[in-house]
């Protein structure tokens, strides 16, 4: 197992899991993001669950490599959807999105190259 694969997977899983926790506990930041993007509040739990599943899938990829690849691809799709939601309402505050997106894309690339 390469150091880049291991490090990037753990970092991406921790970032994604931390975002999942903020959604699942009902923190104010995700609520503000949903309001700004004009999305229903009931999506908060669903989005948190998707992020949590992605983080767990990345870590499960250590034992079952295809699962990690699928989780990374799913997170890339999730963050493409987040970009669309930002652009739809004219939001140009994309720094947080760029950090999450770039780590998930890098993780997907390393995953594909590693296996």
DSSP file (Angstrom, degrees, kcal/mol; ACC not computed):
  #  RESIDUE AA STRUCTURE BP1 BP2  ACC     N-H-->O    O-->H-N    N-H-->O    O-->H-N    TCO  KAPPA ALPHA  PHI   PSI    X-CA   Y-CA   Z-CA
    1    1 A X              0   0    0      0, 0.0     2,-0.1     0, 0.0   113,-0.0   0.000 360.0 360.0 360.0 126.7    0.0    0.0    0.0
    2    2 A X     >  -     0   0    0      1,-0.1     4,-2.3     4,-0.0     5,-0.2  -0.385 360.0-126.7 -77.1 153.6    1.5    3.3   -1.0
    3    3 A X  H  > S+     0   0    0      1,-0.2     4,-2.8     2,-0.2     5,-0.3   0.867 110.2  54.1 -65.8 -36.4    2.0    6.2    1.4
    4    4 A X  H  > S+     0   0    0      2,-0.2     4,-2.5     1,-0.2     5,-0.3   0.926 110.2  46.4 -64.8 -43.7    0.1    8.5   -0.9
    5    5 A X  H  > S+     0   0    0      2,-0.2     4,-2.1     1,-0.2     5,-0.2   0.942 115.8  45.2 -63.0 -47.7   -2.9    6.2   -1.2
    6    6 A X  H  X S+     0   0    0     -4,-2.3     4,-2.2     2,-0.2    -2,-0.2   0.944 117.1  43.6 -62.4 -49.7   -3.0    5.7    2.6
    7    7 A X  H  X S+     0   0    0     -4,-2.8     4,-2.7     1,-0.2     5,-0.2   0.936 115.5  46.7 -63.9 -48.6   -2.5    9.3    3.5
    8    8 A X  H  X S+     0   0    0     -4,-2.5     4,-2.4    -5,-0.3     5,-0.2   0.873 112.3  50.7 -65.2 -36.9   -4.9   10.8    0.9
    9    9 A X  H  X S+     0   0    0     -4,-2.1     4,-2.5    -5,-0.3    -1,-0.2   0.927 112.6  45.6 -66.7 -44.2   -7.6    8.2    1.8
   10   10 A X  H  X S+     0   0    0     -4,-2.2     4,-2.5    -5,-0.2    -2,-0.2   0.926 114.5  48.1 -65.4 -44.3   -7.4    8.9    5.5
   11   11 A X  H  X S+     0   0    0     -4,-2.7     4,-2.5     2,-0.2     5,-0.2   0.928 114.0  46.6 -62.1 -45.5   -7.4   12.7    5.0
   12   12 A X  H  X S+     0   0    0     -4,-2.4     4,-2.6    -5,-0.2     5,-0.2   0.905 112.8  49.7 -63.9 -41.5  -10.4   12.6    2.6
   13   13 A X  H  X S+     0   0    0     -4,-2.5     4,-2.6    -5,-0.2    -2,-0.2   0.903 111.8  48.1 -64.5 -41.0  -12.3   10.3    4.9
   14   14 A X  H  X S+     0   0    0     -4,-2.5     4,-2.3     2,-0.2    -2,-0.2   0.930 113.6  46.9 -66.2 -44.9  -11.7   12.6    7.9
   15   15 A X  H  X S+     0   0    0     -4,-2.5     4,-1.9     2,-0.2    -2,-0.2   0.939 116.0  44.9 -60.7 -47.0  -12.7   15.7    6.0
   16   16 A X  H  X S+     0   0    0     -4,-2.6     4,-2.4     1,-0.2    -2,-0.2   0.900 112.7  50.7 -66.1 -41.1  -15.8   14.0    4.6
   17   17 A X  H  X S+     0   0    0     -4,-2.6     4,-2.4    -5,-0.2    -1,-0.2   0.885 108.4  52.7 -65.0 -37.9  -16.8   12.5    8.0
   18   18 A X  H  X S+     0   0    0     -4,-2.3     4,-1.8     2,-0.2    -1,-0.2   0.899 110.3  47.8 -65.6 -38.6  -16.4   15.9    9.7
   19   19 A X  H  X S+     0   0    0     -4,-1.9     4,-1.8     2,-0.2    -2,-0.2   0.906 110.2  53.1 -65.5 -40.6  -18.8   17.4    7.1
   20   20 A X  H  X S+     0   0    0     -4,-2.4     4,-2.8     1,-0.2    -2,-0.2   0.909 106.9  52.1 -60.3 -42.6  -21.2   14.5    7.7
   21   21 A X  H  X S+     0   0    0     -4,-2.4     4,-2.4     1,-0.2     6,-0.2   0.912 106.4  52.8 -62.4 -42.6  -21.2   15.1   11.4
   22   22 A X  H  <>S+     0   0    0     -4,-1.8     5,-2.2     1,-0.2     4,-0.4   0.888 113.8  44.0 -62.5 -36.6  -22.0   18.8   11.0
   23   23 A X  H ><5S+     0   0    0     -4,-1.8     3,-0.7     3,-0.2    -2,-0.2   0.917 114.6  48.5 -70.0 -43.2  -25.0   17.9    8.8
   24   24 A X  H 3<5S+     0   0    0     -4,-2.8    -2,-0.2     1,-0.2    -1,-0.2   0.785 111.4  48.0 -73.3 -27.6  -26.2   15.1   11.1
   25   25 A X  T 3<5S-     0   0    0     -4,-2.4    -1,-0.2    -5,-0.2    -2,-0.2   0.531 113.1-115.4 -89.4  -4.7  -26.0   17.1   14.3
   26   26 A X  T < 5 -     0   0    0     -3,-0.7    -3,-0.2    -4,-0.4    -2,-0.1   0.841  44.8-175.8  78.4  33.7  -27.9   20.0   12.8
   27   27 A X     >< -     0   0    0     -5,-2.2     4,-1.3    -6,-0.2    -1,-0.1  -0.215  33.7-118.4 -60.9 154.8  -25.1   22.5   13.0
   28   28 A X  H  > S+     0   0    0      1,-0.2     4,-2.7     2,-0.2     5,-0.2   0.836 105.2  65.7 -67.8 -33.8  -26.0   26.0   11.9
   29   29 A X  H  > S+     0   0    0      1,-0.2     4,-2.3     2,-0.2    -1,-0.2   0.943 104.2  42.8 -59.7 -50.8  -23.4   26.2    9.0
   30   30 A X  H  > S+     0   0    0      1,-0.2     4,-2.6     2,-0.2    -1,-0.2   0.879 113.0  54.8 -63.2 -33.4  -25.1   23.5    6.9
   31   31 A X  H  X S+     0   0    0     -4,-1.3     4,-2.4     2,-0.2    -2,-0.2   0.935 108.9  47.5 -61.6 -44.5  -28.5   25.0    7.7
   32   32 A X  H  X S+     0   0    0     -4,-2.7     4,-2.7     1,-0.2    -2,-0.2   0.884 111.1  52.0 -63.0 -38.5  -27.2   28.3    6.4
   33   33 A X  H  X S+     0   0    0     -4,-2.3     4,-2.2    -5,-0.2    -1,-0.2   0.914 109.8  48.3 -65.0 -42.4  -25.8   26.6    3.3
   34   34 A X  H  <>S+     0   0    0     -4,-2.6     5,-2.8     2,-0.2     4,-0.4   0.915 113.0  48.1 -64.0 -42.0  -29.2   24.9    2.6
   35   35 A X  H ><5S+     0   0    0     -4,-2.4     3,-1.2     3,-0.2    -2,-0.2   0.933 111.7  49.8 -62.7 -44.7  -31.0   28.2    3.0
   36   36 A X  H 3<5S+     0   0    0     -4,-2.7    -1,-0.2     1,-0.3    -2,-0.2   0.878 114.2  44.6 -62.1 -37.7  -28.6   30.0    0.8
   37   37 A X  T 3<5S-     0   0    0     -4,-2.2    -1,-0.3    -5,-0.2    -2,-0.2   0.428 111.6-123.0 -87.0   1.8  -28.9   27.3   -1.9
   38   38 A X  T < 5 +     0   0    0     -3,-1.2     2,-0.3    -4,-0.4    -3,-0.2   0.914  60.5 147.4  56.4  47.4  -32.7   27.3   -1.5
   39   39 A X      < -     0   0    0     -5,-2.8    -1,-0.2    -6,-0.1    -2,-0.1  -0.838  55.2 -95.0-109.7 150.2  -32.8   23.6   -0.7
   40   40 A X    >   -     0   0    0     -2,-0.3     3,-1.6     1,-0.1     4,-0.2  -0.346  25.7-129.7 -66.4 143.8  -35.3   22.0    1.7
   41   41 A X  T >  S+     0   0    0      1,-0.3     3,-1.9     2,-0.2     4,-0.4   0.777 103.4  70.6 -63.8 -27.5  -34.1   21.5    5.3
   42   42 A X  T 3> S+     0   0    0      1,-0.3     4,-0.7     2,-0.2     3,-0.3   0.658  85.4  69.6 -68.1 -11.8  -35.2   17.9    5.3
   43   43 A X  H <> S+     0   0    0     -3,-1.6     4,-3.2     1,-0.2     5,-0.3   0.697  78.1  83.3 -72.2 -19.1  -32.2   17.2    2.9
   44   44 A X  H <> S+     0   0    0     -3,-1.9     4,-2.3     1,-0.2    -1,-0.2   0.909  92.6  42.5 -55.9 -48.8  -29.8   17.9    5.7
   45   45 A X  H  > S+     0   0    0     -4,-0.4     4,-2.3    -3,-0.3    -1,-0.2   0.892 115.2  50.6 -64.5 -40.0  -30.0   14.4    7.2
   46   46 A X  H  X S+     0   0    0     -4,-0.7     4,-2.2     2,-0.2    -2,-0.2   0.923 111.4  47.2 -64.9 -44.6  -29.9   12.8    3.7
   47   47 A X  H  X S+     0   0    0     -4,-3.2     4,-2.3     1,-0.2    -2,-0.2   0.902 112.4  50.5 -64.5 -40.4  -26.8   14.8    2.7
   48   48 A X  H  X S+     0   0    0     -4,-2.3     4,-2.5    -5,-0.3    -1,-0.2   0.896 110.0  50.2 -62.5 -40.2  -25.1   14.0    6.0
   49   49 A X  H  X S+     0   0    0     -4,-2.3     4,-2.6     2,-0.2    -2,-0.2   0.883 109.4  51.1 -66.1 -38.7  -25.9   10.3    5.5
   50   50 A X  H  X S+     0   0    0     -4,-2.2     4,-2.2     2,-0.2    -2,-0.2   0.928 112.0  46.8 -64.3 -44.3  -24.4   10.4    2.0
   51   51 A X  H  X S+     0   0    0     -4,-2.3     4,-2.4     2,-0.2    -2,-0.2   0.909 112.8  49.6 -63.8 -41.7  -21.2   12.0    3.3
   52   52 A X  H  X S+     0   0    0     -4,-2.5     4,-2.6     1,-0.2     5,-0.2   0.914 110.6  49.7 -63.6 -42.8  -21.0    9.5    6.1
   53   53 A X  H  X S+     0   0    0     -4,-2.6     4,-2.5     1,-0.2    -1,-0.2   0.894 110.5  51.3 -63.0 -39.2  -21.4    6.6    3.7
   54   54 A X  H  X S+     0   0    0     -4,-2.2     4,-2.2     2,-0.2    -2,-0.2   0.923 110.7  47.6 -62.9 -44.4  -18.7    8.0    1.5
   55   55 A X  H  X S+     0   0    0     -4,-2.4     4,-1.8     2,-0.2    -2,-0.2   0.928 114.6  45.8 -63.4 -44.9  -16.3    8.4    4.4
   56   56 A X  H  X S+     0   0    0     -4,-2.6     4,-2.6     1,-0.2    -1,-0.2   0.883 111.3  53.6 -65.2 -37.4  -17.0    4.8    5.6
   57   57 A X  H  X S+     0   0    0     -4,-2.5     4,-1.3    -5,-0.2    -1,-0.2   0.882 105.6  52.9 -64.7 -38.5  -16.7    3.5    2.0
   58   58 A X  H  < S+     0   0    0     -4,-2.2     4,-0.3     1,-0.2     3,-0.2   0.930 113.2  43.4 -61.5 -43.9  -13.3    5.1    1.6
   59   59 A X  H >< S+     0   0    0     -4,-1.8     3,-1.6     1,-0.2     4,-0.4   0.869 109.6  56.0 -70.6 -36.1  -12.1    3.4    4.7
   60   60 A X  H >X S+     0   0    0     -4,-2.6     4,-2.8     1,-0.3     3,-1.3   0.758  91.7  75.8 -65.2 -22.9  -13.7    0.1    3.8
   61   61 A X  T 3< S+     0   0    0     -4,-1.3    -1,-0.3     1,-0.3    -2,-0.2   0.694  81.0  68.3 -62.5 -19.0  -11.7    0.4    0.6
   62   62 A X  T <4 S+     0   0    0     -3,-1.6    -1,-0.3    -4,-0.3     3,-0.2   0.871 113.7  28.8 -65.9 -34.4   -8.6   -0.7    2.5
   63   63 A X  T <4 S+     0   0    0     -3,-1.3     2,-0.5    -4,-0.4    -2,-0.2   0.827 136.6  28.0 -91.8 -38.4  -10.2   -4.1    2.9
   64   64 A X  S >X S-     0   0    0     -4,-2.8     3,-1.5     1,-0.1     4,-1.1  -0.820  73.1-165.2-127.1  89.2  -12.3   -4.2   -0.3
   65   65 A X  H 3> S+     0   0    0     -2,-0.5     4,-1.8     1,-0.3     3,-0.3   0.800  84.3  56.3 -50.5 -41.8  -10.6   -2.0   -2.9
   66   66 A X  H 3> S+     0   0    0      1,-0.2     4,-2.4     2,-0.2    -1,-0.3   0.857 103.3  57.1 -61.6 -31.1  -13.5   -1.7   -5.3
   67   67 A X  H <> S+     0   0    0     -3,-1.5     4,-2.4     1,-0.2    -1,-0.2   0.898 105.5  49.9 -64.6 -40.2  -15.7   -0.3   -2.5
   68   68 A X  H  X S+     0   0    0     -4,-1.1     4,-2.4    -3,-0.3    -1,-0.2   0.887 110.8  49.6 -64.2 -39.2  -13.2    2.5   -1.9
   69   69 A X  H  X S+     0   0    0     -4,-1.8     4,-2.4     2,-0.2    -2,-0.2   0.917 111.9  47.4 -66.1 -43.4  -13.1    3.3   -5.6
   70   70 A X  H  X S+     0   0    0     -4,-2.4     4,-2.6     2,-0.2    -2,-0.2   0.900 112.1  50.6 -64.9 -40.5  -16.9    3.4   -5.8
   71   71 A X  H  X S+     0   0    0     -4,-2.4     4,-2.2     2,-0.2    -2,-0.2   0.915 110.8  48.6 -63.8 -42.8  -17.1    5.6   -2.6
   72   72 A X  H  X S+     0   0    0     -4,-2.4     4,-2.0     2,-0.2    -2,-0.2   0.918 112.5  48.3 -63.6 -42.7  -14.5    8.0   -4.1
   73   73 A X  H  X S+     0   0    0     -4,-2.4     4,-2.1     1,-0.2    -2,-0.2   0.906 110.6  51.8 -63.9 -41.1  -16.5    8.2   -7.4
   74   74 A X  H  X S+     0   0    0     -4,-2.6     4,-2.3     1,-0.2    -1,-0.2   0.887 108.8  50.3 -62.7 -38.9  -19.7    8.8   -5.5
   75   75 A X  H  X S+     0   0    0     -4,-2.2     4,-2.5     2,-0.2    -1,-0.2   0.863 107.3  54.0 -68.5 -34.7  -18.2   11.6   -3.5
   76   76 A X  H  X S+     0   0    0     -4,-2.0     4,-1.8     2,-0.2    -2,-0.2   0.937 110.5  46.7 -61.8 -45.0  -17.0   13.2   -6.7
   77   77 A X  H  X S+     0   0    0     -4,-2.1     4,-2.2     2,-0.2    -2,-0.2   0.907 110.4  54.0 -62.3 -42.1  -20.5   13.1   -8.0
   78   78 A X  H  X S+     0   0    0     -4,-2.3     4,-1.8     1,-0.2    -2,-0.2   0.930 110.8  45.1 -56.8 -47.4  -21.8   14.5   -4.7
   79   79 A X  H  X S+     0   0    0     -4,-2.5     4,-1.9     2,-0.2    -1,-0.2   0.762 107.8  56.7 -76.2 -23.0  -19.5   17.5   -4.9
   80   80 A X  H  X S+     0   0    0     -4,-1.8     4,-2.2     2,-0.2    -1,-0.2   0.909 108.3  49.4 -65.7 -41.8  -20.3   18.1   -8.6
   81   81 A X  H  X S+     0   0    0     -4,-2.2     4,-2.3     1,-0.2    -2,-0.2   0.883 108.0  53.6 -61.5 -38.5  -23.9   18.4   -7.4
   82   82 A X  H  X S+     0   0    0     -4,-1.8     4,-2.2     2,-0.2    -1,-0.2   0.895 107.6  50.9 -63.7 -39.6  -22.8   20.8   -4.7
   83   83 A X  H  X S+     0   0    0     -4,-1.9     4,-2.9     2,-0.2     5,-0.2   0.925 109.2  50.5 -62.8 -43.8  -21.1   23.0   -7.3
   84   84 A X  H  X S+     0   0    0     -4,-2.2     4,-2.4     1,-0.2    -2,-0.2   0.910 109.5  51.2 -59.9 -42.2  -24.2   23.0   -9.4
   85   85 A X  H  X S+     0   0    0     -4,-2.3     4,-0.9     2,-0.2    -1,-0.2   0.894 111.7  47.7 -63.0 -39.9  -26.2   24.0   -6.3
   86   86 A X  H ><>S+     0   0    0     -4,-2.2     5,-2.4     1,-0.2     3,-0.7   0.952 114.6  44.4 -63.5 -50.2  -23.8   26.9   -5.6
   87   87 A X  H ><5S+     0   0    0     -4,-2.9     3,-1.0     1,-0.2    -2,-0.2   0.827 103.7  65.2 -67.5 -31.5  -23.8   28.2   -9.2
   88   88 A X  H 3<5S+     0   0    0     -4,-2.4    -1,-0.2     1,-0.3    -2,-0.2   0.843 110.2  37.2 -59.6 -34.5  -27.6   27.9   -9.5
   89   89 A X  T <<5S-     0   0    0     -4,-0.9    -1,-0.3    -3,-0.7    -2,-0.2   0.345 119.0-107.0-101.3   5.8  -28.0   30.6   -6.8
   90   90 A X  T < 5 +     0   0    0     -3,-1.0     2,-0.3    -4,-0.3    -3,-0.2   0.652  62.3 158.7  81.7  15.0  -25.1   32.7   -8.0
   91   91 A X      < +     0   0    0     -5,-2.4    -1,-0.3    -6,-0.2    -2,-0.1  -0.572  19.4 177.5 -74.8 130.6  -22.8   31.8   -5.0
   92   92 A X        +     0   0    0     -2,-0.3     2,-1.5     1,-0.0    -1,-0.1   0.238  49.0 109.2-114.9  10.3  -19.1   32.3   -5.8
   93   93 A X        +     0   0    0      1,-0.2     4,-0.2    -7,-0.1     3,-0.1  -0.673  36.3 144.8 -86.2  85.8  -17.9   31.3   -2.3
   94   94 A X     >  +     0   0    0     -2,-1.5     4,-2.9     1,-0.1     5,-0.2   0.232  27.8 104.5-114.1  12.1  -16.3   28.1   -3.5
   95   95 A X  H  > S+     0   0    0      2,-0.2     4,-2.1     1,-0.2     5,-0.2   0.952  86.9  44.2 -61.5 -50.0  -13.2   27.7   -1.4
   96   96 A X  H  > S+     0   0    0      1,-0.2     4,-2.2     2,-0.2     5,-0.2   0.920 114.8  49.8 -59.9 -44.2  -14.7   25.0    0.9
   97   97 A X  H  > S+     0   0    0     -4,-0.2     4,-3.2     1,-0.2     5,-0.3   0.924 108.7  52.8 -59.5 -44.7  -16.1   23.2   -2.1
   98   98 A X  H  X S+     0   0    0     -4,-2.9     4,-2.6     1,-0.2     5,-0.2   0.873 108.3  50.4 -62.2 -37.8  -12.8   23.3   -3.9
   99   99 A X  H  X S+     0   0    0     -4,-2.1     4,-1.9     2,-0.2    -1,-0.2   0.955 115.7  41.2 -64.8 -49.8  -11.0   21.8   -0.9
  100  100 A X  H  X S+     0   0    0     -4,-2.2     4,-2.1     2,-0.2    -2,-0.2   0.926 117.4  48.0 -64.3 -44.4  -13.5   18.9   -0.7
  101  101 A X  H  X S+     0   0    0     -4,-3.2     4,-2.7    -5,-0.2     5,-0.2   0.926 111.3  49.1 -64.4 -45.4  -13.7   18.4   -4.4
  102  102 A X  H  X S+     0   0    0     -4,-2.6     4,-2.4    -5,-0.3    -1,-0.2   0.878 111.7  49.0 -66.0 -36.2  -10.0   18.4   -5.0
  103  103 A X  H  X S+     0   0    0     -4,-1.9     4,-2.3    -5,-0.2    -1,-0.2   0.901 113.3  46.7 -69.6 -37.5   -9.3   15.9   -2.2
  104  104 A X  H  X S+     0   0    0     -4,-2.1     4,-2.4     2,-0.2    -2,-0.2   0.896 113.6  47.7 -71.5 -37.5  -12.1   13.5   -3.5
  105  105 A X  H  X S+     0   0    0     -4,-2.7     4,-2.5     2,-0.2    -2,-0.2   0.927 113.6  48.0 -65.9 -43.7  -10.8   13.8   -7.1
  106  106 A X  H  X S+     0   0    0     -4,-2.4     4,-2.7    -5,-0.2     5,-0.2   0.898 111.7  50.8 -62.5 -39.4   -7.3   13.2   -6.0
  107  107 A X  H  X S+     0   0    0     -4,-2.3     4,-2.6     2,-0.2    -2,-0.2   0.910 109.8  49.4 -65.1 -41.6   -8.4   10.2   -3.9
  108  108 A X  H  X S+     0   0    0     -4,-2.4     4,-2.6   -36,-0.2    -2,-0.2   0.927 112.4  48.6 -61.9 -43.8  -10.3    8.8   -6.8
  109  109 A X  H  X S+     0   0    0     -4,-2.5     4,-2.4     2,-0.2    -2,-0.2   0.931 113.7  45.2 -62.7 -46.2   -7.2    9.2   -9.0
  110  110 A X  H  X S+     0   0    0     -4,-2.7     4,-2.6     2,-0.2    -1,-0.2   0.892 112.1  53.4 -65.2 -38.8   -4.9    7.5   -6.5
  111  111 A X  H  X S+     0   0    0     -4,-2.6     4,-1.9    -5,-0.2    -2,-0.2   0.935 110.9  45.5 -59.4 -47.3   -7.5    4.8   -5.9
  112  112 A X  H  < S+     0   0    0     -4,-2.6    -2,-0.2     1,-0.2    -1,-0.2   0.887 116.6  45.2 -65.8 -38.5   -7.6    4.0   -9.6
  113  113 A X  H  < S+     0   0    0     -4,-2.4    -1,-0.2     2,-0.2    -2,-0.2   0.836 110.7  53.9 -73.3 -32.6   -3.8    4.1  -10.0
  114  114 A X  H  <        0   0    0     -4,-2.6    -2,-0.2    -5,-0.2    -1,-0.2   0.875 360.0 360.0 -71.3 -36.8   -3.3    2.0   -6.8
  115  115 A X     <        0   0    0     -4,-1.9    -1,-0.2    -5,-0.2    -2,-0.2   0.380 360.0 360.0-114.0 360.0   -5.5   -0.8   -8.0
